[in-house]
Amino acid sequence: MNTVHEFEIGPTTRMECKVCWYVYDPVAGDEEWQVPPGVPFHELPEHWTCPLCGASKDQFLIIQE
């Protein structure tokens, strides 16, 4: 896993919260924030936070697959 670099984040890149290990999967979206399936991580609103612990977007790591 690497720190977040927008140029490395593709439309299907899964991201993991380094505080609580929540995984944001663009295929699933985020029910808590009413983000529909298909929204890539880099298109989430700036005010979006981890739905489990409240960590900001800069606290997420790229899951290398």
N, C-alpha and C positions, 0 to 999 in steps of 0.2 A: 504494500500500500504506500502511496505517496501523499504528500499534502496536495491540496486543491490547486490546480492550475487549469484555468478554463480551457486552454488550448488542448488539454489532454482529455477533457470530458466530452464524450460523444452523446448522441441522443439516447442511447440505451445503457450508458454507464451507471452502474449502481454505486451509491455512496454510503459510507458507514460513519455514524457519529462516533467520534473518539472519546466521548464522555460516557455514553450508555450503550453503545454498540447497535443502536437502531439502524436499520438499513433502509435507505430511500431507494426504491426501485421504480424507475420511470414507467415501466410496463404496468405497474399497479397503481401509481399515483399516490395520493395521501388523503384518506377519508377524513382525518381529523381537521385538516386545513381545506377540505373540499377541492383538492387538486385532482382533476380527472386523469385517468390513465393516459399515457403518451406524452406527458410533460417532462422534458429533460431537466436535470438538476439546475443547469445554468439559466433556465427560464423561470424558476420559482421566484416569487416576489422577494425583494430585498428584506422585507420584514418577516419572511418565513423563518421558523425555528423548528428544531427537532420536536416532534409531537410527544415524545416521551419525557425528555428532560429540559427542553427549552433552549438548548445550545444553538448558537447562531450558525449560519451556513459555513463560516470559515472554520468551524470545528469538525468538518466532515472530511473523510479520507476517501480516495479512489480505491475501489475494490478491483484489483487486477485479476482478470479472468483469463 
